[in-house]
Amino acid sequence: MGHNTVMKTSSFPFSGTDFRGDYIGSKLALKALILLHDLVEEQSIVKDRTHAELLASIRLHGICSRISPLLHSPELDTQEKVVRAMLALVEPCAEPIRQAVPLLKKLVKEYQEK
């Protein structure tokens, strides 16, 4: 996958949309996020040039800011998948993840109370 191929991926499935109230959209966004997580994980093992290009593309297309809204899902499984993806995307998404810390702490507290 060359540099041009990665940069042409400008239409990420949940780019530009807030899915807090859209069940079907949030499910699609979660599936896209899981695929992105898997791709980042696989490329980090290989550590090739395309890994750096993928991380740059994630930042370029504003994907990082679209991740934390998925934490608003009432489904624990969805929240866990989003957190796993956040861990894999710490490098390109450090600031948006840092901004999600209060929400993550709230979710941990709610989880511990159950």
C-alpha positions, 0 to 999 in steps of 0.5 A, a space after each residue: 500500500 503506497 503513500 497515495 493509497 493511504 491518503 486517498 482514504 478520505 471517506 471514513 465511515 463515521 467521519 463528520 457524523 455524531 452517532 450518539 443518537 443513531 443506533 445503526 450509524 453507531 453500529 457501523 462506526 463501531 465496525 469501522 473502528 474495530 477494523 481500523 484497530 485491527 489494521 493498526 495492530 497488524 501494521 504495528 507488528 510489521 513496523 513498515 512505512 505504511 504504518 506511519 502513513 496510516 497513523 498520519 492519515 488517521 490524524 489528517 482525516 479527523 478520525 480521532 475526534 470521532 472515537 470517544 463519542 462511541 463511548 456513550 453507547 449503553 452497551 458494555 461490549 461496545 464501550 470495551 471495543 472502543 477502549 481497546 481501539 483507543 489504546 491502539 490509537 494512542 499515538 495518533 490520537 493522544 489529545 482526543 483520548 486525553 480529553 476523553 479521560 473524564 468520560 472514561 473515569 465516569 464509565 469505570 466508576 459506573 462499571 465498578 458500581 454494578 
